[in-house]
Amino acid sequence: DITIVDYRPEHQPYFEQFNRQWIEELFEMEPVDEWVLTNPGKAILEPGGAILMALYNGVPAGTVGLRKVDEETFEFTKMAVDPVFRRKGIAEAISYASFRKAKALGATRVVLYSNTLNAGAIKLYEKIGFWHVPVEEGVYRRANVKMVINIDTAMYETDKYERQLQTN
């Protein structure tokens, strides 16, 4: 049911819609959000990152970006699942796919920023292997959580997830 594909320009409205929904529900749109959501190619892809889209029975259902921070670090960013498609394993599937993509891009670690108001997402991030580290100042106004995973741990967790899918 779930297929993960590389972002194409025609996915931009879904990328924006899925992310705008959770940001506006829980927080306030920041200028950086507006820029990334309306210009994902320039904001994420051109500097060397990637965006993945999750399709559920062929319909865009979720997304995640990997923003290149430096040669070895990518930020797991703008992960969202359309509310219509939640509780179907999409967030987990796209997260693990992002680890494979990050490794292919040369990452040795992946970081993310979140907020304690997004408790469900943080629980997922912990489940898939991210651990908490202190948040530095000036990244996002809403960020009060920072998590990191090294690529070896990420690949171990991805392999474990894929083995589990095969046995079910």
C-alpha positions in Angstrom: 0.0 0.0 0.0 2.8 2.4 0.9 5.3 3.5 -1.8 8.2 6.0 -1.2 9.3 8.1 -4.2 11.6 11.0 -4.7 10.0 14.4 -4.8 9.0 15.9 -8.1 7.9 19.5 -8.7 4.2 18.4 -9.0 4.4 17.2 -5.4 4.9 20.8 -4.1 1.2 21.5 -3.3 1.1 18.3 -1.2 4.4 19.0 0.6 3.0 22.5 1.5 -0.4 21.3 2.4 0.7 18.5 4.7 3.2 20.6 6.5 1.1 23.8 6.7 -1.6 21.7 8.4 0.4 20.7 11.4 2.4 23.9 11.7 -0.7 26.1 11.8 -2.5 23.7 14.1 0.2 23.6 16.7 2.3 26.7 16.1 2.7 29.8 14.0 4.2 29.9 10.5 7.7 31.3 10.6 9.3 33.0 7.6 11.6 30.0 7.1 8.6 27.7 7.0 6.9 29.9 4.3 10.1 29.9 2.2 10.7 26.1 2.5 7.0 25.2 1.9 6.7 27.4 -1.2 10.2 26.8 -2.6 11.3 23.2 -1.6 13.4 22.8 -4.6 15.5 25.9 -3.8 15.4 25.5 0.0 16.1 21.7 0.3 17.1 20.1 -3.1 19.5 22.6 -4.7 21.8 22.8 -1.6 22.2 19.0 -1.8 19.3 17.7 0.2 16.3 15.4 -0.7 12.6 15.2 -0.3 10.7 11.9 -0.2 7.0 11.5 -0.8 4.9 8.6 0.6 2.1 7.4 -1.7 -0.7 5.3 -0.3 -2.3 3.3 -3.0 -0.8 5.9 -5.4 -2.2 8.9 -3.6 0.3 11.4 -2.0 -0.1 10.9 1.7 3.1 12.0 3.4 6.5 13.7 3.0 9.8 14.3 4.7 12.8 16.5 3.8 16.5 16.0 4.3 18.2 19.4 4.5 22.0 19.3 4.0 23.6 21.0 7.0 27.2 20.1 6.2 29.0 17.3 4.4 28.1 14.7 7.0 24.9 16.0 8.6 21.4 16.2 7.3 18.4 17.7 9.1 15.3 15.5 9.0 12.7 18.2 8.4 9.1 18.9 7.3 7.9 15.4 8.0 4.1 15.3 7.7 1.4 12.8 7.0 -2.0 13.9 5.7 -4.5 13.4 8.5 -6.7 11.2 6.2 -3.8 8.7 6.0 -2.6 8.7 9.6 -2.3 5.4 11.6 -1.3 3.4 8.5 2.5 3.2 9.1 3.3 6.0 6.7 5.4 8.1 9.1 7.5 5.1 10.1 7.9 4.0 6.5 9.0 7.4 5.2 11.3 7.9 8.2 13.2 4.7 7.5 13.3 5.5 3.8 14.9 8.9 4.7 17.7 7.1 6.6 18.6 5.1 3.4 18.5 8.3 1.4 20.6 10.2 4.0 23.2 7.4 3.8 23.2 7.6 0.0 23.8 11.3 0.3 26.9 10.8 2.5 25.4 11.5 5.9 27.0 10.1 9.0 24.3 11.6 11.2 20.8 13.0 11.0 19.4 15.7 13.3 15.9 17.0 13.9 14.2 19.7 15.7 10.7 19.5 17.3 8.6 20.7 20.1 7.1 18.9 23.1 3.7 19.9 21.9 4.3 17.4 19.1 4.4 14.5 21.5 3.3 11.8 19.1 6.1 12.7 16.7 8.7 12.7 19.4 7.5 9.2 20.5 7.9 8.0 16.9 11.4 9.6 16.7 12.5 7.8 19.9 11.0 4.5 18.6 13.0 4.7 15.4 16.3 5.4 17.2 16.8 9.1 17.6 18.1 10.3 21.0 17.8 13.7 22.7 20.6 16.2 22.8 20.5 19.9 23.9 18.9 22.4 21.6 21.2 25.3 20.5 19.8 28.8 20.3 18.5 30.4 17.2 17.4 27.5 15.0 13.6 27.7 15.1 11.6 29.7 17.5 9.3 26.7 18.3 12.1 24.2 18.7 12.6 23.0 22.3 13.6 19.5 21.3 16.6 18.4 19.3 17.3 14.8 18.5 20.1 13.0 16.6 20.8 9.5 15.1 24.1 8.3 13.7 23.8 6.6 10.3 25.0 3.2 11.5 22.2 3.1 14.2 19.7 4.4 11.6 20.6 1.6 9.1 20.4 -1.0 11.9 16.9 0.2 12.8 15.9 0.4 9.1 17.1 -3.2 8.5 15.2 -4.4 11.6 12.0 -2.6 10.4 12.3 -4.1 6.9 12.9 -7.7 8.3 9.8 -7.2 10.5 7.7 -6.2 7.4 8.9 -9.3 5.6 7.7 -11.6 8.4 4.3 -10.0 8.7 
